[in-house]
Amino acid sequence: MDVQVNNKNISLTKQDFLAAGGEGSIYIKGSTAYKIYADPHKMIPVGKIQELSILTDPNIIKPEAIILSNHKPVGYTMRFVKDTHALCQLFTKSFKDRYGLTSDMCLDLMRQMQRTIHHIHSHNILIVDLNEMNFLSNNKFDEVFFIDVDSYQTSHYQATALMESVRDRHSKTFNEGTDWFSFAIVTFQLLIGIHPYKGKHPKIKTLDERMEHNISVFNKDVGVPQSCLSFNTIPKPYLDWYMATFERGLREPPPMDMSKSIAVAVASVITGSNNFEIKELFSCKWDIYQYARYLQGECLVGNGICFNRRHYLANGMPCHIGFFGSTPIAARIKNDQVELINVRTQQGITTQISAEKLMSYNSRIYAKSGENILEIQLFGAEAQPVAGTKVVGKVLGHATQVFTGIIIQNLLGTYYASIFPEEGKCIQERLAFLDGYRIIDAKYDNGVIMAVGIRNGKYDRFIYCADSQQLKKVEDISFSGLNFVVLDSGVCVSINEHGQVELFNKNDITKMKVIDDPAIHGGLKLFSDGAQVLAANGNKLCSIKMR
């Protein structure tokens, strides 16, 4: 596609493609994004672009130059920021654990958002659709970017969209107060991990009723999943503001001046039940976020690595774990370069591998580097290995997301998954059921793919068994992250968004069994050693068996 921007000819190819949506497609060249409308008649008015130009905060990704095709406007350019996460991905405890995202860091992002909203309001502009999909965090989690700015309400142009999950049921108009109400909903999810009007109430079930009657998670009759963080992690001035906003109808900005007072949430003690036998195996020095096993080697990963019940590398996490023979290898990215560490010797392994993202699966480490998927390979002696790479797959550089065990790319509006069942092998499979969604989370394990996508303001979870090609869709969930394992026997064990256990064989998902048991909850992180289900509860590693 050939277009013109500021009297310059620009050629946009499929290698530049980032994503497609209902309005059109986005392409990337360098630090510039190009939004091309499918229907040019639906393009944002040029006058609105001019009214938005008054916003000067650099973290507001606003429309910039007009894109022309055959001398007619078809889109606009904007700043492109690479290596970002949708803000909603930061909501779950599993994501926070995986990336070392602390409550302090979340508070800093929140306060940065707060300052930027004040800047927007100071120019008589409203965000209106202030939902979690309209913000991005960088991969260091110290900056937050405002996107979809073309939907903002300016002096002469009304807002064009509003997600139901952030709509104020107590106001028939849009104003600064409704923006702050939406901000409260989004940031509460960032800090605690649940929508403030979700959780279980014995009588009032729907989101509409809960919001209309101001019955939030602070209500004494509302039960909150154990996968959520403690309310004590919120500084008291903010906590008071949240309670007044959700329970008493306050529509004002939060306080600006406060000190951070972070309390550490204590993991609950798990015991057995009539359904499950739960046995504690080991107590680590730190909370366990990842588990990796190969041959006789076992790694527990948190703020450090515990290998075969011995503690190593107490700092510098998070990381990904692979094995070279019986030796665990820790991998992470620093300044776009892959760092490898021999866990036994705690020595670095020389490498010159450039990459944007890492992933580990079945004791192997993979890297996304531009359009290449690399399998990191090690050679030589275990004590002093030499690192190399093998290209095992190709993807579109911009339109690709890396998750646990799976890489998903948006190929000009159609989704494909790359999975890695064995060494040196990559299988790419079409996932048509994801088309039209924005993918928030995904995981692959031993033949089962789970993915969470958002469309029309609602999160849906998909369970796809690759061998049997069976698909199950769970609609309109409360997004809490994916938490499942598949044993060598083919049995899949999942803790769903309600804290219930889902059990099924990957060859027949139609016979899924759902168990509601107080001994199993969303605060547990599931792993497996191939034959049995393991779970981390804080710093404790446990085994779980059906009675």
Buried (B, 14 or more C-beta within 10 A) or exposed (E): BEBBBEEEEBEBEEBBBBBBBEBBBBBBBEEBBBBBBEEBEEBBEEEBBEBBEBBEBEBBBBBBBBBBBEEEBBBBBBBBBEEBBBBBBBBBBBBBBBBBBEBEBBBBBBBBBBEBBEBBBEEEBBBBBBBBBBBBBBBEBEBBBBBBBBBBBBEEBEBBEBBEBBBBBEEEEBBBBBBBBBBBBBBBBBBBBBBBBBBEBEEBEEBEBBBEEBBBBBBEEBEBBBBBBEBBBBBEBBBBBBBBBBBEEBBEBBEEEBEEEBEEBEBEEBEBBEBBEBEEEBEBEBBBBBBBBBEEBBBBBBBBBBBEEEBBBEEBBBBBBBBBEEBBBBBBBEEEEBBBBBBBEEEEBEBEBBBBBBBBBBBBBBBBBBBBBBBBBBEEEBEEBEBEBEEBBBBBBBBBBBBBBBBBBBBEEBBBBBBBEEEEEBEBBEBEBBBBBBBBBBBBBBBBBBBBBBBEBBBBBBBBBBEBEBBBEBEEBBBBBBBBBBBEEBBBBBBBBBBBBBBBBBEEBEEBEEBEBEBBBBBBBBBBBEEBBBBBBBBBBBBBEEE
